[in-house]
Amino acid sequence: MAERLIAYTRAFAEPRLGKTRVCQARHTNGAAGPSFGRTSGVRYDAQMNRIAAAAPPLIQLKTERRSNHPWIFQKMVEKPVEKPKPGTIVDIVDREGTFAGRGFYNGHSRIALRVLTADPDEAVDEAFFARKIAAAVALRRELLKLDAVTDAYRLIHSEGDGLSGLVVDRFANTLVIEYFSAGMFKQRDLIRRCLLEHFPDADVYAFAEEHVQKQESFDCAVPPPPTPTVIHEHGVQFHAAPGTKHKTGFFADQRDNRKTLAEFCAGKRVLDLCCNSGGFGIYAKTIGGADEVVGVDLDEEILEIAERNARLNKVKVRFVQADIFHWLRDAAANNAKQFDVVILDPAKMTRDREQVIPALKKYLDMNKLALGAVKPGGVLLTCSCTGLVSEEQFLDMLRRAAFYANRTVQMLKVSGAGPDHPWQAHVPESRYLKAAFCRVE
């Protein structure tokens, strides 16, 4: 280990052509200079407006870095002599001492390293976060022009925006920050300041789920929930209540799919299964002009929000509190009238890779029943927000469900979350939502 670290420090003084081993630290003012490992600092001439800064701790990999995925797992990392605290910003070198990245270290997490930059000249400092957050805001406001359509959208989508472990959603004048890593939690004050630069009048609510705090080894006190608000989307209104049992009571990731679904609903009978707060059903009625809409969900509390959303938009939707398995089986047994349009949008099935096969079995059972509720020539929109289930696995499940239900499925469109949930080609895990629009015979 010591020899490898010596090789890394020598790299600063021995420039090479080809694969870079020349690792310089670039600071806020753009100045660059050599860094000499764990304890040495970088000192610059004050006359040249330069600063002194301690070099980040050094973490070494067991192998070469053969991927640009931002996650590096614990089994790939050498145990450091002095273990940095969870969320510490570190420099990463491979087994040969070649610079491999800079990011957050967490010796308690399965994801030991979250790489934030592969550029040896880019410091992970206040300017870094300000730059990344500004770019994320500009994407939504300037390129996607979302403010013209809605005041509720994903503002920062973790790896999709180069900020692994950080998610920020906007709900009108409330910004909801969710931490998925100790590193982002450690930068919480800086993140808040950067966000308020762009939304100076916003209320900020920040939290982390208990299982994340346990996995990442940090404690995030539960703040009092902000005042519930009303958001607008394509002219439709919804209640949003961050900090409640249902996180917000509203999911912005289905915005585009709700609008697409509405196009099939004019004069139709629509069934919204796992309807949550009524998003698809209310779109079907308000924008789509559906003749009749029925929403089914097991959760009585979320159905109360759905009822309020229907009243807010002055539309009539019949909401039913029931287990969709029992409800669909009863409907089939009683030869109930089938629907022209059926939506199936269940909650996430699992966070555990070992439980993917049981999750697919559950998807198969509910899709088989949902297909039976669609009249011949009707439309089914079936969704999965389980990130561990790939699009290929989900579509194969749908093929098998159609076979067992003795129905023919004609694929019209396979979609996902809206563009405010961007994903990078080398991080497919960010593309969690699958939405398949089908014609059913």
Buried (B, 14 or more C-beta within 10 A) or exposed (E): EEEBBEBBBEBBEEEEEEEBBBBBBBBEEEBBBBBBBBEEEBEBEEEEEBEEBEBBBBBBBEEEBEEEBBBBEBEBBEEBEEEBBBBBBBBBBBBBBBBBBBBBBBBBBEBBBBBBBBEBEBBBBEBBBBBBBEEBBEBBBEEBEBEEBBBBBBBBBBBBBBBBBBBBBBBBBBBBBBBBBBBBBBBBEBBBEBBEEBBEEBBBBBBBBEEBBEBBBBEBEEEEEBEBBBBEBBEBBBBBBBBBEBBBBBBBBBBBBBBBBBEBBEEBBBBBBBBBBBBBBBBBBBBBEBBBBBBBBBBEEBBBBBBBBBEBBEBEBEBBBBEBEEBBEEBEEEEEEBBBBBBBBBEEBBEEEEBBEEBBEBBBBBBBBBBBBBBEEBBBBBBBBBBBBBBEBBBEBBEBBBEEBEBEBEEBEBBBBBBBBBBBEEBBBBBBBBBBBBBBE
